[in-house]
Amino acid sequence: MIGTFDRHGTPGGALVIAVHGAVANRKTWLPLVSRLPDGIELWCADLPGHGDRRAEPFALASALAAIDALVAEAGSRHVIVAGDSLGGYLALAVAARGNSRIAGVVAGGCSWSMTGWRGMLARASDLPPRAIEAIVGSARVEALASALLPRVTDAPTARAIVDGGLRVRARSESLRELAGIDVVALARAIDTPIAIVNGIFDWPTRAQEGAMLRAARDATLVLGRSGHGVGFLAPQTFADAIADVVARASR
């Protein structure tokens, strides 16, 4: 199931499928659109448990199926899969399965495996937000997130994201569903170009950048001046990384 998806950029150009992070929706990619060079077409869809699909729970299998459906929708075209945070993990996971239509990966905010003590720590980080949600309710947390958005982006983008729907419970669901994912192993399994994109202040999520670079066949590291959410907070950095992978994939 694809559902509604937005198309931006140059029709028929190099095709990039953009996968958003947890809690948010496909509208978080709007700051990226004007920063992409000519010749790139961007497709953005909502993941299960998010946006237009927020009535569903998030599940890894259905999320990967949604990306597969977009790749299939592209027909014979080769695609770059780009994702940030949760979307970065999904971009790596779908490319590691060896789909020959996927020509490259841009993986943001996901240089941290969900295995062993790292996975335990990631899931433990969800306890305070869940406690707050339990006390004040999801609606109030989502209202607060909506009120904060205009402080980090322009008003039309903030309004589009809010109208697209926020769902805080998706963070807990995604952390549970990502349990066991080893990003170093995923990078090793991918034989197409990869750009690892992180916010320079995004610690400890950056901890396995070096291991991913060493494991991958063709990977570069790109750092934006932001914390977590580099695709949204440093869109020019992310756009440049996409353009670079498109160029590397076409060689």
HELIX and SHEET records of a PDB file:
HELIX    1   1 ARG A   26  TRP A   29  5                                   4    
HELIX    2   2 LEU A   30  VAL A   33  1                                   4    
HELIX    3   3 GLY A   51  ARG A   53  5                                   3    
HELIX    4   4 LEU A   60  GLU A   73  1                                  14    
HELIX    5   5 LEU A   86  ALA A   96  1                                  11    
HELIX    6   6 GLY A  116  ALA A  124  1                                   9    
HELIX    7   7 LEU A  127  VAL A  136  1                                  10    
HELIX    8   8 SER A  138  LEU A  148  1                                  11    
HELIX    9   9 LEU A  149  ARG A  151  5                                   3    
HELIX   10  10 ALA A  155  GLY A  164  1                                  10    
HELIX   11  11 ARG A  169  GLU A  177  1                                   9    
HELIX   12  12 VAL A  183  ALA A  189  1                                   7    
HELIX   13  13 GLU A  209  ALA A  215  1                                   7    
HELIX   14  14 VAL A  230  LEU A  233  1                                   4    
HELIX   15  15 PRO A  235  ALA A  249  1                                  15    
SHEET    1   A 7 PHE A   5  GLY A   9  0                                        
SHEET    2   A 7 ILE A  40  ALA A  45 -1                                        
SHEET    3   A 7 ALA A  14  VAL A  19  1                                        
SHEET    4   A 7 VAL A  79  ASP A  84  1                                        
SHEET    5   A 7 ILE A 102  GLY A 108  1                                        
SHEET    6   A 7 ILE A 194  GLY A 199  1                                        
SHEET    7   A 7 ALA A 219  GLY A 224  1                                        
END                                                                             
